[in-house]
Every structure is written in structure tokens, then in C-alpha cells.
Amino acid sequence: MRDLICGLLGSPLETTGTREANGRARDLTVSWLRWHYFGEIIEDADLGRLLLRARVAGARYCLVQGYGHVVAEHAGPNGGKARSFFDALEEWTENRDFIIAGVPGRCLLVNLNAWTQHGEPTDSITIPFGPDLEGHLIDLRSDLGNAADFLTFLDDMSEKAGRGVFVLNYESYDDVADPPPGFAAPVSTLYCVAAGLKPNRILATHGIDSDSSVVFFDYSTQALDFRRRLDAEWDGHDYPGFLRSLFERQNGAHYYLWPGASPDNMEWAELERLWSAELARWGGADRFENHWRQFRELRHDYLLCNILEADSLLERIRDEPGSLIWWSNAFCTIFSATHYSLEQKRRIYEDWIVRLSETAPGIFLYGSDHSNSSVNAITARDYRDRYFAHGGDPLLARAFHRHSIRF
């Protein structure tokens, strides 16, 4: 949503560590904002001061949340069934006149122009969001008193992530559509998570030859098994048909599809539509099949590794011209939000960036940071220098990319 700034109503000084409920509530609020909001997050214990800061920032609207309030999305593959809270919020504001909407102290949307014109009230009568938005809103409370079901959900999703398989990519290919300035084609080695067909798109747009190689890494054994089977068994035709046969084999995988879909409850027409859209991104079936034949001749390695504990991956990475790495949003996932605080994620990510830049300063990066801000078309060394000069606060906006994409 354009012209929007997000704010937290509270003081981080009141949170005394990640084990305290208030601090954990704050972390969850920020983590869920970061699925789709990449701008600055402002924070203040006083609503009036918070709104003044939002106005100074030039925003038209301010979304204010108390610690423990979560905005949720309904996610799906790129081009598939998905519904962002911020898309719903933008539609909700159309043709509505209001000053403050929502639930006082927990989740408010403030029209800053109207707020200014009416004397900057902080206790103005609010209008309700209604069902169009309420389906996206979860209030865990600042003491996490309402969080039991949500925390159980996080544990369940984290367990599934450990055996998760992405057969299609949720994220766009826009960031990899063209090689970055300074990239020396062809690809020498692509290091990438074993998710969907984006690795192939990277290879196709950046150029390969017979000496190019791919190292797939993932913390999901099933994801690596899927990629091995795909590379060895699939001929590049009829991807839905290949998936149909794959789903019939029970290997304990959790397949990320779209809301309501599973191997046992599939809309095959929707999968056919998504496959047609995928081929269109490649310029047609013939171009994809030509790429796939060439790709299958390359060397492929498969490394079981959690990038949050990256020693084994760093041991494999070489400093060579034409190298690339794509880690998607591995540092900003439900798994990382479940197991680590905001500051812990930041420290893990910063350690990764420092060590990667020392290991392979010229490798080109694709992915997102610990706050889900896009990182692309930049070398590890340049990125390290710019990131630390700017600062890694989870509430800051960062723009170290050529294209900002949604993860």
C-alpha cells in the first residue's frame, strides 16, 4: 500500500529480553509486518508522538499496532492464489472518509490528513474495520495471553518446514531477469536453495556453458530429494503430470502449494494454469525445454544445510568469477521467527554476510535480509560495506537491490 507507514505503540525499553512475553510479542508483530511491508517502522509509547512522526515522514496513512498484534496474509505461488493484508487495506481505504479506524490500543489505521484537520485527536471515535480486514487480524495480546493456538501453529509450521518442498516459487523472477552490471558470464557456480524453478531461471538469464555447476542446499531432506528426482527423472514436459506422479509417492514431504491445496486435495486446473504462466515467463514451452536439456548436462550437487548455521555451505563456496548465490527469504521465515528473536536473526544474518564476503567477495547475491528486504544484483563485498554503513536495525528500511520483490 502506497503512502503508508507502520508504527509500533510501545517502548522497547519495557521489554527485558526475548524470554519476556512483551519482547516476544513485539518480535512477532514486527516479523509478520515484514512479510509485505519493507519501509521504516516507527515506534513510540505515545500515540500522539507516533502520529506526528508519521506525518513528518510524509505518509498519508499510519498503521499502528500494539505489541502482540499480528497482520496475516494468505500466501500462494507467484501468480497464484494469494491475498495480502496490505492489498486488502488499500481497497478498504478507497472511498472511505475516516480519521481513525480499528481497535484502540491494538490496531489502528489513521488518516493523517484528516487527523491533522480535526486537531490531532488521539481519542477520536473509531470506525470498525469490518469483515474485509478482520480476517487478516490476530491479537495475541502484549502478554501473549491469547497466543497459545498461534504458538502451536508456529511449531506445526516449523516442523513442516523441516520437510517442506516448494514445487513452484512464491517469489517473483523480476530480480533475476537480467545479469547485474559487472557480472562475468557464464555462471561458474550457482549456490541456491532447492525451491521451485527459480534456480533454472537464474541460470537461463545469466548464461551457462558446459563448465557451469549448481550446488543446491536446503535444510529439508525432502526438498533435496525432490530436486534430485526432478533433475534426474523429468524430461522438461508436462510438469503437472510429473507432480501428479510425485504426489502419489509418500515420502513425508510437506508441499507448499496455495491456501486449501494439498496433494490429497488438488485443483489440477489451477496447477495447469500456474504451469502455463510459468512457461509464459520463459517465452514458451520450447525455450524452457531447450534450457532443461542443457541444464541436465551440468554438474549438480545437493547439500543438506541450514543457512542459519552455514558452516558447511561456506566450506563449499569458492571465490571465482561468475558465481552467484540465491537464498530466497531463508533468514526471514516462519521457522526463523519461531526459533529466534529479531536481534538473534540480525546477528545470525550479519555473521553470514561478513563470513560470505570474506570467503567470496565477488559472488553476486540474490535473496532477502533478516527483515525481508530484497538483496540483489550486488556483490558480497559491496553489500557488506553498504549494509554496515547503513545499519541493521530490524525497524529500518534498506534498499540494497536493483528490484524490490515480494517474498
Secondary structure as UniProt FT lines:
FT   TURN            2..3
FT   STRAND          4..9
FT   HELIX           12..14
FT   TURN            18..19
FT   HELIX           21..33
FT   TURN            34..36
FT   STRAND          41..44
FT   HELIX           47..56
FT   TURN            57..58
FT   STRAND          61..66
FT   TURN            67..68
FT   STRAND          69..71
FT   TURN            78..79
FT   HELIX           85..93
FT   TURN            94..95
FT   STRAND          100..103
FT   TURN            104..106
FT   STRAND          107..111
FT   HELIX           112..117
FT   TURN            118..119
FT   HELIX           131..134
FT   TURN            135..136
FT   STRAND          137..139
FT   TURN            142..143
FT   TURN            145..146
FT   HELIX           148..161
FT   TURN            162..163
FT   STRAND          164..166
FT   HELIX           174..176
FT   TURN            181..182
FT   STRAND          189..193
FT   TURN            196..197
FT   HELIX           198..206
FT   TURN            210..211
FT   STRAND          213..218
FT   HELIX           221..233
FT   HELIX           239..247
FT   STRAND          254..256
FT   TURN            259..260
FT   TURN            263..264
FT   HELIX           268..282
FT   HELIX           285..295
FT   TURN            296..297
FT   STRAND          299..304
FT   HELIX           307..309
FT   HELIX           311..316
FT   TURN            321..322
FT   STRAND          324..326
FT   TURN            328..331
FT   HELIX           334..339
FT   HELIX           342..359
FT   TURN            361..362
FT   STRAND          364..368
FT   TURN            370..371
FT   STRAND          374..379
FT   HELIX           380..390
FT   TURN            394..395
//
